[in-house]
């Protein structure tokens, strides 16, 4: 069997840590409780459809408008590992397909907990310069960590600690 040649691609990797004042188990369970109003909690405007495939696998379909008004739909396969307080988010829609994001929650010995986030964003096309890749990583880290700052505030309100 002959496979089709794959288009040129490259990955942009980035990571950050978010602190919570809750146990890792509490933060994980709150974060894995997907809801239709998740984007409002993130400080964004979008809609979310949630399909529960089974007790540890979810398909999210998110729809929003890009800055120039172009509609975008992103489908994400969420695989939860509650025994590890971890989840993997894999992009399965055409826009940046195969991108993957890891979320690991752990108790902080100083109190509360930490989310260790690692992103691997796949882009298709010619590989840009290292400087451009570094700038993309910085931009994505800023955006994603900002979302978790907003989610941390929502978690504080919901869990009331």
Secondary structure as GFF3:
##gff-version 3
##sequence-region A 1 161
A	DSSP	beta_strand	9	20	.	.	.	ID=ss1
A	DSSP	alpha_helix	24	31	.	.	.	ID=ss2
A	DSSP	alpha_helix	38	42	.	.	.	ID=ss3
A	DSSP	beta_strand	47	54	.	.	.	ID=ss4
A	DSSP	beta_strand	57	65	.	.	.	ID=ss5
A	DSSP	beta_strand	71	81	.	.	.	ID=ss6
A	DSSP	three_ten_helix	82	84	.	.	.	ID=ss7
A	DSSP	beta_strand	86	91	.	.	.	ID=ss8
A	DSSP	beta_strand	100	107	.	.	.	ID=ss9
A	DSSP	beta_strand	113	124	.	.	.	ID=ss10
A	DSSP	alpha_helix	130	159	.	.	.	ID=ss11
###
